[in-house]
Amino acid sequence: MTKGWAVVTGASSGIGLEFARELARRGHPVLAIARRRDRLDALAKETAEQGGRVEGLTADLATDQGLVVVSSRICELGEIALLVNNAGVATAGDFVRSSLDHELAEVKLNIEAVLRLTHYVVGGMISRRRGAIINLASVVGFQPFPHFAVYAATKAFVISFSEALAEEAKGTGVRVLALCPGAVKTEIDFFAHNEGFLGKLPSLTAEQVVETGLRALEKGRVVKIVGGLNRFLPFINRIMPRQAVRWVMSVVAKAPQGALAEKKV
């Protein structure tokens, strides 16, 4: 991968922040996109002190205006070596009691923003016969997940889309990776703090996810599950009928109490 621009969304915290730091350490100029200007400024200052370059761009990718701002800046940058679609929102709770507006906003950010940003860059990558895209998915995207129904469905889309795009891009020099961690110690902490079995699994660090993701990209992987125990969730699809899978997933995690929770990065 060339040392051209790397674009990282959701770069103000957690996995996105660590991706921006690591890519800058590796010599990439980084366009870091997030909603919180103060955190982007702190990241840019920290990186500059270490000899790297991060340009912060404030935008909310759950809005049409935010997507236009980002697409315009990407066009100005020219060649993009790597796109990391990390920004996302997670909602938790039973769908019947959820806010439809929240769920639709989740679909817009977790799916539409990924599609749009990927479409902005992948054509140029294929023309140049080089470039890479990492889409942040999740181990919960491999099966239906009661109490997190919409979130898991959006991540299932990301996995399927990434696999299909990787196949279409085969032989062009462009790589596509669906990165699938489990519970991670970030601001989106529904799974790590769940009162069910899911909350008992060891949490990953953002550094582990980023290191594993970049190594998998270098090896040409298309789907990478992060964490040994996390491989259990996709594996149950192979050994159980769908009815049993749905039941298992309904008891793995307990429904959060109270109003629907929402976290965004």
C-alpha positions in Angstrom: 0.0 0.0 0.0 1.4 3.4 -1.0 1.9 6.2 1.6 -1.0 8.2 0.2 -3.9 9.6 2.1 -5.8 7.4 4.6 -9.3 8.4 5.4 -10.7 7.3 8.8 -14.3 8.0 9.9 -15.3 8.0 13.5 -11.8 9.0 14.4 -12.4 10.9 17.7 -12.4 7.8 19.9 -11.9 4.0 20.2 -11.0 2.0 17.1 -11.2 5.0 14.7 -8.8 7.0 16.9 -6.3 4.2 17.1 -6.5 3.6 13.3 -5.7 7.3 12.7 -2.8 7.2 15.1 -1.3 4.0 13.7 -1.7 5.0 10.1 0.0 8.3 10.8 2.8 6.4 12.5 3.2 4.4 9.4 3.7 7.5 7.3 0.2 8.2 5.9 -1.3 11.6 5.9 -4.6 11.0 7.6 -8.0 12.7 7.0 -9.7 12.1 10.4 -13.5 12.5 10.3 -15.7 12.9 13.4 -18.3 15.1 15.0 -16.2 16.4 17.9 -13.8 19.2 16.8 -12.0 19.4 20.1 -10.9 15.7 19.9 -9.8 16.0 16.3 -7.7 19.1 17.2 -6.1 17.1 20.0 -5.4 14.2 17.7 -3.8 16.5 15.1 -1.6 18.1 17.7 -0.5 14.8 19.2 0.3 13.4 15.8 2.3 16.5 14.7 4.4 16.3 17.9 5.3 12.7 16.8 6.2 13.8 13.2 3.0 12.6 11.6 0.1 14.4 9.9 -3.5 14.3 10.7 -6.1 16.7 9.2 -9.3 16.8 11.1 -12.7 17.2 9.4 -15.8 17.8 11.4 -18.8 16.1 9.9 -21.8 14.0 10.9 -22.1 11.2 8.5 -25.6 10.5 9.6 -26.7 13.6 7.7 -26.7 14.4 4.0 -24.8 17.6 4.7 -22.0 15.7 6.5 -21.7 13.3 3.6 -21.4 16.1 1.1 -18.7 17.8 3.2 -16.7 14.6 3.3 -17.1 13.7 -0.3 -16.0 17.2 -1.4 -12.8 17.0 0.7 -12.0 13.5 -0.5 -12.2 14.8 -4.1 -9.8 17.6 -3.3 -7.3 15.2 -1.8 -6.9 13.2 -4.9 -5.5 9.7 -4.5 -6.8 7.8 -1.4 -4.6 4.9 -0.4 -6.9 3.6 2.3 -10.5 4.2 3.5 -11.5 3.0 7.0 -15.3 3.1 7.4 -15.4 3.0 11.1 -18.1 5.5 12.1 -21.2 3.8 13.5 -24.0 3.9 15.9 -25.3 1.1 18.1 -28.8 0.9 19.4 -29.9 -1.7 22.0 -33.3 -2.8 23.2 -36.4 -4.5 21.8 -37.4 -3.1 18.4 -41.1 -2.7 19.4 -40.1 -0.1 22.0 -37.5 1.6 20.0 -37.5 5.0 18.4 -38.0 4.6 14.6 -36.1 7.8 14.0 -33.1 6.4 15.9 -33.2 3.1 14.0 -33.4 4.8 10.7 -30.5 7.1 11.6 -28.6 3.9 12.5 -29.2 2.5 9.1 -28.2 5.7 7.4 -24.8 5.9 9.3 -24.0 2.2 9.4 -25.0 1.4 5.8 -25.6 4.4 3.7 -22.5 6.3 4.8 -20.4 3.2 4.1 -21.8 2.8 0.6 -21.4 6.4 -0.3 -17.8 6.8 0.9 -16.8 3.5 -0.6 -18.3 4.6 -3.9 -16.5 7.9 -3.8 -13.1 6.2 -3.6 -13.2 2.7 -5.1 -13.5 3.8 -8.7 -10.2 5.8 -8.5 -8.5 2.9 -6.7 -9.5 0.5 -9.4 -8.3 2.9 -12.1 -4.9 3.2 -10.4 -4.9 -0.5 -9.6 -4.0 0.1 -6.0 -5.8 1.0 -2.7 -7.7 -0.7 0.2 -10.9 -0.4 2.1 -11.5 -1.6 5.7 -15.2 -1.7 6.7 -15.8 -2.2 10.4 -18.4 -4.9 10.9 -18.9 -7.1 14.0 -19.2 -10.7 15.0 -22.9 -10.1 15.7 -23.4 -9.6 12.0 -23.2 -13.3 11.3 -26.5 -14.2 12.8 -29.8 -12.6 13.9 -29.4 -10.9 17.3 -32.6 -10.2 19.3 -32.4 -7.1 21.5 -29.8 -5.7 19.0 -31.8 -6.5 15.9 -31.1 -3.4 13.7 -27.5 -3.0 14.7 -26.7 -6.7 13.9 -28.6 -6.4 10.6 -26.6 -3.4 9.6 -23.3 -5.2 10.3 -24.6 -8.3 8.4 -25.0 -5.9 5.4 -21.5 -4.6 5.9 -20.0 -8.1 5.8 -22.0 -9.2 2.8 -21.3 -6.0 0.9 -17.6 -6.1 1.7 -17.3 -9.7 0.5 -19.1 -9.0 -2.7 -17.0 -5.9 -3.4 -13.8 -7.8 -2.7 -14.8 -10.4 -5.3 -15.6 -7.8 -7.9 -12.3 -6.1 -7.3 -10.3 -9.3 -7.5 -7.3 -8.9 -9.8 -7.4 -5.0 -9.8 -4.9 -4.5 -7.0 -7.6 -3.2 -4.6 -8.3 -5.0 -1.4 -11.5 -4.9 0.7 -11.7 -6.2 4.3 -14.7 -6.7 6.6 -13.2 -6.4 10.1 -15.3 -8.2 12.7 -14.5 -7.6 16.4 -16.6 -8.6 19.4 -16.8 -6.5 22.5 -14.2 -3.7 22.5 -13.3 -1.3 25.3 -14.6 1.8 23.5 -17.4 4.3 24.1 -19.8 1.9 22.4 -19.9 -0.5 25.3 -23.2 -2.3 25.1 -21.7 -5.7 24.7 -18.9 -5.4 27.2 -21.3 -4.3 29.9 -24.2 -6.6 29.0 -25.6 -8.6 31.9 -25.9 -11.7 29.8 -23.2 -14.2 28.7 -22.0 -11.7 26.1 -20.8 -9.4 28.8 -18.7 -12.2 30.3 -16.5 -12.5 27.2 -13.1 -10.7 27.5 -13.1 -7.3 25.8 -10.7 -6.4 23.1 -8.7 -3.2 23.1 -8.8 -0.8 20.1 -5.1 -1.5 19.6 -5.7 -5.2 19.2 -8.5 -4.6 16.6 -6.3 -2.2 14.6 -3.2 -4.3 14.7 -5.2 -7.4 13.7 -7.1 -5.5 10.9 -4.0 -4.1 9.3 -2.2 -7.4 9.4 -5.2 -9.2 7.9 -5.3 -6.5 5.1 -1.7 -7.1 4.3 -2.4 -10.8 4.0 -5.2 -10.3 1.6 -8.0 -11.4 4.0 -11.6 -10.5 3.1 -13.3 -11.2 6.4 -11.4 -11.2 9.7 -12.9 -12.0 13.1 -10.9 -10.5 16.0 -10.5 -12.5 19.2 -10.3 -16.3 19.6 -13.5 -16.7 21.6 -15.4 -14.5 19.2 -15.1 -17.1 16.5 -17.7 -19.1 18.4 -20.6 -16.9 17.4 -20.2 -17.4 13.6 -19.4 -21.1 14.2 -22.8 -21.9 15.6 -24.4 -21.1 12.2 -22.6 -24.2 10.9 -23.7 -26.7 13.6 -27.2 -25.5 14.5 -30.5 -25.1 12.6 -31.6 -21.4 12.2 -34.3 -21.8 14.8 -31.7 -22.9 17.4 -29.4 -20.1 16.4 -32.1 -17.5 17.0 -32.8 -19.0 20.4 -29.2 -19.1 21.4 -28.7 -15.5 20.4 -31.7 -14.4 22.4 -30.2 -15.8 25.6 -26.6 -14.8 25.0 -27.4 -11.2 25.6 -30.0 -9.7 27.9 -32.2 -6.9 26.7 -31.1 -3.6 28.2 -33.5 -2.2 30.8 -35.3 1.0 30.4 -35.4 3.2 27.3 -33.6 2.3 24.1 -29.9 3.1 24.4 -27.9 4.6 21.7 -24.1 5.2 21.2 -22.4 6.9 18.3 -18.7 7.3 17.3 
